[in-house]
């Protein structure tokens, strides 16, 4: 940094601030800053860094301002009025946006919400040496645990196996089935809902966290679970994002991670179980994947089960339908408890801001 130069101030959005927070607190390890061009190319093509370490997600700082950048300067990154971070010795690079989108999402279809977002991104990106100044908990008034906090709890509780669970929705009966199934064979659960920006119609951060607090208090053994939000946002990138979500949970101390049907997918852009199959290519990921088949309600046995567990297979299958649950919340109508606990349904129906507008 040139001591005579005042740092150039850049206002950043919440998504970028969350990326910075997780880079700096170890949530995005092995990253220590934003990807450069060589690393981006390697991540997009191989889902690995040039070092060979597994990393599947393009974590980028798009240059959304016109001012030129000098590598002897520093960028002061501001968020909601706070001095949030400093990027020292900044450098820029250009990357073909069509190529980035195609490799990132496996499609260039404008119906894909990730493609829509990336289309608005400039093709010039910034990287450099990243240094934090403030924490998001204070700025956004959110309570959350950092990776080391979770690891400390695991150590204190002497848990040997802890299973991570990724979600962007409130808990329903299929989730409850999965959670209670894994607790039969493991010490504890990390319930880790994503609370960053979402697309219109998704559940809000407040709805997700409020419903999970009720769920943990009333329906799970609370001494065997940790509930904390994950400060990141949905990319809707299917299998690529599934690998990313597993690595992040490994960084939080999880020994195992649940990958369900259409994990981190959207619409019909990815196969139902592509996000499980992709881990065949990453045997060195150092977290054990628990593939979960779709839980459903069996009308014959009158219980939530799976095709493998149910003596009738899927002959009497009734889907635990997320769209039916959403409709009941929006219209404030009753829905059977085979889909969602009444206490959780009522809490969501009574919220003014359950969905992103």
Protein Blocks (a to p, Z undefined) as FASTA:
>chain_A
ZZkbccddddddfklmmmmmmmmnopmpcbfbdcdfklmmmmmmnopafkopacfbdcdd
ddfbfbdcdfkbccdddeehiafbdcehiacddddfklmmmmmnopabfklmklmmmmmp
cfbdcddddddfbdfklmnopacddfklmmmmmmmnopabdcddddfbdcdfklmmmmmm
mmmmmmbdcddddfbdcdehiacfklmmmmmmmmmmmmpcfklcccdddddddehlojmm
mmmmmmmmmmnopabdcddehihiahjlbcfklmmmmmmmmmmnopacdddddddddfkl
opaddfklpmnljmlgccddfklmmmmmmnopacdfklocfklmmmmmmpmblbcZZ
